[in-house]
């Protein structure tokens, strides 16, 4: 890798259900003089993918279960929001006042199952935005559409800002991937002194996600698409689910 560029796609339109993201990306890149190139990695904020796939839910349409009501009392959250969290979760991990940590059906351990209420309109009543049903599949569909529209072979990352155990703050993390490596096994390679690496595995897609997230911002920047250019091509490609530690290897259940 000689030089790495992180290029924001400016003036990206607001996305609504049913919008074709690949088409919107191509138009925005053409409009801003940033034509896509083979080898680029297109990094998308999870929110625009979820919006395009119709993952917005009106809280007025949610009826909380008894379990949701009980958990809501423990964590001091809206029972309707807790019901949505339970619908997305495979297990509840921790409950504290103000905190509800679950294992998402995708395998990720998340606060509130990754459900968010920021950067969405609440003009017609409170809404919540769920993660895509299958972010890896979403990334692959966008990648294939870009190939058809633009004639270039790119990678696609769908990222979200997630917290981490034992660390304060959030960081950009890959939740969907296609056309690029996600987890690189470096075991067996030599270090600087010729010693064989024994345990090193690199969360490649997460590192790309974190870099792109710096350019996207977290508040009202309005930059949900970033192009990462100059990454060294390595194989094999993978999925974001490859980065999820299997439950049987969890040392801190």
C-alpha positions as semicolon CSV with decimal commas, in nm:
position;residue;x (nm);y (nm);z (nm)
1;X;0,000;0,000;0,000
2;X;0,173;0,319;-0,118
3;X;-0,102;0,571;-0,048
4;X;-0,449;0,537;0,100
5;X;-0,721;0,789;0,021
6;X;-1,051;0,825;0,210
7;X;-1,285;1,021;-0,013
8;X;-1,626;1,148;0,102
9;X;-1,913;1,137;-0,146
10;X;-2,058;1,484;-0,088
11;X;-2,420;1,594;-0,128
12;X;-2,556;1,242;-0,102
13;X;-2,937;1,246;-0,115
14;X;-3,164;1,155;0,174
15;X;-3,263;0,790;0,134
16;X;-3,611;0,648;0,172
17;X;-3,761;0,300;0,146
18;X;-3,721;0,144;-0,197
19;X;-3,440;0,370;-0,318
20;X;-3,173;0,201;-0,530
21;X;-2,850;0,268;-0,340
22;X;-2,621;0,160;-0,624
23;X;-2,793;0,406;-0,857
24;X;-2,773;0,682;-0,594
25;X;-2,402;0,611;-0,541
26;X;-2,326;0,626;-0,911
27;X;-2,517;0,953;-0,957
28;X;-2,356;1,114;-0,652
29;X;-2,007;1,010;-0,763
30;X;-2,065;1,143;-1,114
31;X;-2,213;1,468;-0,980
32;X;-1,916;1,533;-0,752
33;X;-1,647;1,431;-1,002
34;X;-1,548;1,115;-0,819
35;X;-1,585;0,828;-1,069
36;X;-1,553;0,483;-0,918
37;X;-1,248;0,272;-0,997
38;X;-1,185;-0,101;-0,982
39;X;-1,035;-0,179;-0,643
40;X;-1,226;0,093;-0,460
41;X;-1,409;0,000;-0,141
42;X;-1,746;0,174;-0,104
43;X;-1,826;0,221;0,264
44;X;-2,190;0,286;0,350
45;X;-2,344;0,391;0,679
46;X;-2,586;0,125;0,800
47;X;-2,866;0,378;0,830
48;X;-2,905;0,438;0,457
49;X;-2,909;0,065;0,389
50;X;-3,171;0,008;0,657
51;X;-3,382;0,298;0,530
52;X;-3,372;0,172;0,171
53;X;-3,476;-0,174;0,289
54;X;-3,774;-0,047;0,487
55;X;-3,641;-0,114;0,837
56;X;-3,804;0,193;0,991
57;X;-4,069;0,105;1,248
58;X;-4,325;0,340;1,404
59;X;-4,332;0,292;1,780
60;X;-4,707;0,359;1,776
61;X;-4,747;0,031;1,588
62;X;-4,553;-0,176;1,845
63;X;-4,735;-0,359;2,124
64;X;-4,494;-0,452;2,404
65;X;-4,507;-0,801;2,552
66;X;-4,508;-0,865;2,926
67;X;-4,138;-0,949;2,911
68;X;-4,064;-0,622;2,733
69;X;-4,259;-0,431;2,997
70;X;-4,065;-0,600;3,277
71;X;-3,726;-0,538;3,112
72;X;-3,823;-0,179;3,036
73;X;-3,882;-0,122;3,407
74;X;-3,536;-0,259;3,484
75;X;-3,351;-0,054;3,223
76;X;-3,576;0,256;3,223
77;X;-3,650;0,242;2,851
78;X;-3,964;0,269;2,640
79;X;-4,136;-0,074;2,649
80;X;-4,209;-0,044;2,277
81;X;-3,840;0,002;2,202
82;X;-3,756;-0,292;2,427
83;X;-4,006;-0,505;2,236
84;X;-3,823;-0,423;1,913
85;X;-3,492;-0,509;2,079
86;X;-3,628;-0,848;2,184
87;X;-3,757;-0,913;1,832
88;X;-3,401;-0,868;1,700
89;X;-3,219;-1,050;1,981
90;X;-3,125;-1,414;2,031
91;X;-3,032;-1,359;2,397
92;X;-3,039;-1,085;2,660
93;X;-2,689;-1,043;2,802
94;X;-2,705;-0,756;3,053
95;X;-2,975;-0,528;3,193
96;X;-2,898;-0,220;3,402
97;X;-3,067;0,120;3,442
98;X;-3,017;0,287;3,105
99;X;-2,849;-0,020;2,955
100;X;-2,984;-0,317;2,760
101;X;-2,718;-0,540;2,601
102;X;-2,825;-0,830;2,380
103;X;-2,680;-1,080;2,141
104;X;-2,827;-0,984;1,806
105;X;-2,958;-1,252;1,572
106;X;-2,654;-1,172;1,350
107;X;-2,425;-1,276;1,637
108;X;-2,316;-0,925;1,732
109;X;-2,332;-0,823;2,097
110;X;-2,497;-0,480;2,093
111;X;-2,664;-0,220;2,305
112;X;-3,034;-0,209;2,212
113;X;-2,977;-0,464;1,932
114;X;-2,826;-0,185;1,722
115;X;-3,166;-0,013;1,703
116;X;-3,125;0,362;1,669
117;X;-3,347;0,670;1,675
118;X;-3,090;0,930;1,566
119;X;-3,070;1,083;1,218
120;X;-3,421;0,972;1,126
121;X;-3,734;1,185;1,099
122;X;-3,986;1,180;1,384
123;X;-4,225;1,435;1,230
124;X;-4,507;1,181;1,200
125;X;-4,441;1,014;1,535
126;X;-4,151;0,839;1,703
127;X;-3,970;0,585;1,489
128;X;-3,682;0,342;1,532
129;X;-3,442;0,204;1,274
130;X;-3,344;-0,164;1,281
131;X;-3,033;-0,319;1,128
132;X;-3,064;-0,475;0,781
133;X;-3,198;-0,831;0,784
134;X;-2,881;-0,966;0,616
135;X;-2,608;-0,698;0,582
136;X;-2,366;-0,930;0,398
137;X;-2,632;-1,005;0,136
138;X;-2,714;-0,633;0,112
139;X;-2,346;-0,554;0,049
140;X;-2,326;-0,819;-0,223
141;X;-2,639;-0,688;-0,399
142;X;-2,500;-0,334;-0,401
143;X;-2,164;-0,460;-0,526
144;X;-2,322;-0,648;-0,815
145;X;-2,537;-0,349;-0,908
146;X;-2,233;-0,119;-0,910
147;X;-2,059;-0,364;-1,144
148;X;-2,358;-0,350;-1,383
149;X;-2,400;0,026;-1,367
150;X;-2,036;0,135;-1,367
151;X;-1,839;-0,160;-1,508
152;X;-1,599;-0,166;-1,212
153;X;-1,518;-0,434;-0,954
154;X;-1,541;-0,280;-0,608
155;X;-1,570;-0,393;-0,250
156;X;-1,864;-0,285;-0,036
157;X;-1,872;-0,238;0,341
158;X;-2,177;-0,159;0,550
159;X;-2,069;-0,013;0,882
160;X;-2,220;0,095;1,211
161;X;-2,082;0,268;1,519
162;X;-2,057;0,004;1,792
163;X;-1,932;0,003;2,148
164;X;-1,666;-0,241;2,267
165;X;-1,623;-0,436;2,587
166;X;-1,386;-0,264;2,831
167;X;-1,349;0,042;2,607
168;X;-1,531;0,374;2,623
169;X;-1,681;0,525;2,308
170;X;-1,790;0,377;1,978
171;X;-1,596;0,305;1,661
172;X;-1,688;0,223;1,303
173;X;-1,738;-0,152;1,267
174;X;-1,818;-0,369;0,965
175;X;-2,159;-0,538;0,984
176;X;-2,184;-0,626;0,614
177;X;-1,915;-0,694;0,355
178;X;-1,865;-0,813;-0,001
179;X;-1,570;-0,817;-0,239
180;X;-1,290;-0,761;0,012
181;X;-1,118;-0,951;0,292
182;X;-1,271;-0,926;0,637
183;X;-1,052;-1,141;0,863
184;X;-0,688;-1,194;0,766
185;X;-0,506;-1,492;0,917
186;X;-0,143;-1,387;0,964
187;X;-0,038;-1,699;1,151
188;X;0,274;-1,857;1,010
189;X;0,414;-1,534;0,868
190;X;0,751;-1,404;0,984
191;X;0,778;-1,099;1,208
192;X;1,064;-0,848;1,174
193;X;1,303;-1,090;1,344
194;X;1,202;-1,404;1,159
195;X;0,980;-1,542;1,435
196;X;0,665;-1,715;1,315
197;X;0,343;-1,544;1,419
198;X;0,139;-1,781;1,635
199;X;-0,196;-1,615;1,701
200;X;-0,224;-1,301;1,489
201;X;-0,552;-1,246;1,305
202;X;-0,632;-0,903;1,163
203;X;-0,985;-0,760;1,162
204;X;-0,919;-0,606;0,821
205;X;-1,274;-0,494;0,744
206;X;-1,312;-0,335;1,087
207;X;-0,994;-0,134;1,034
208;X;-1,127;-0,005;0,702
209;X;-1,462;0,069;0,868
210;X;-1,299;0,271;1,147
211;X;-1,097;0,477;0,901
212;X;-1,403;0,554;0,688
213;X;-1,608;0,638;0,997
214;X;-1,373;0,927;1,076
215;X;-1,472;1,085;0,745
216;X;-1,844;1,011;0,783
217;X;-1,882;1,165;1,127
218;X;-2,148;1,075;1,382
219;X;-2,385;1,372;1,406
220;X;-2,519;1,600;1,131
221;X;-2,236;1,574;0,879
222;X;-2,458;1,407;0,619
223;X;-2,182;1,196;0,465
224;X;-2,312;0,836;0,466
225;X;-2,096;0,714;0,176
226;X;-1,716;0,715;0,163
227;X;-1,479;0,573;-0,099
228;X;-1,160;0,410;0,031
229;X;-0,902;0,400;-0,248
230;X;-0,555;0,247;-0,253
231;X;-0,606;-0,062;-0,037
232;X;-0,371;-0,343;-0,130
233;X;-0,562;-0,625;-0,296
234;X;-0,544;-0,939;-0,087
235;X;-0,734;-1,266;-0,089
236;X;-0,958;-1,432;-0,002
237;X;-1,265;-1,212;0,025
238;X;-1,496;-1,267;0,316
239;X;-1,813;-1,165;0,498
240;X;-1,868;-0,952;0,803
241;X;-2,006;-1,256;0,982
242;X;-1,653;-1,400;0,966
243;X;-1,560;-1,140;1,229
244;X;-1,815;-1,257;1,483
245;X;-1,654;-1,470;1,752
246;X;-1,847;-1,799;1,781
247;X;-2,044;-1,829;2,104
248;X;-1,853;-2,146;2,199
249;X;-1,529;-1,943;2,199
250;X;-1,669;-1,668;2,418
251;X;-1,454;-1,649;2,732
252;X;-1,685;-1,400;2,901
253;X;-2,044;-1,526;2,854
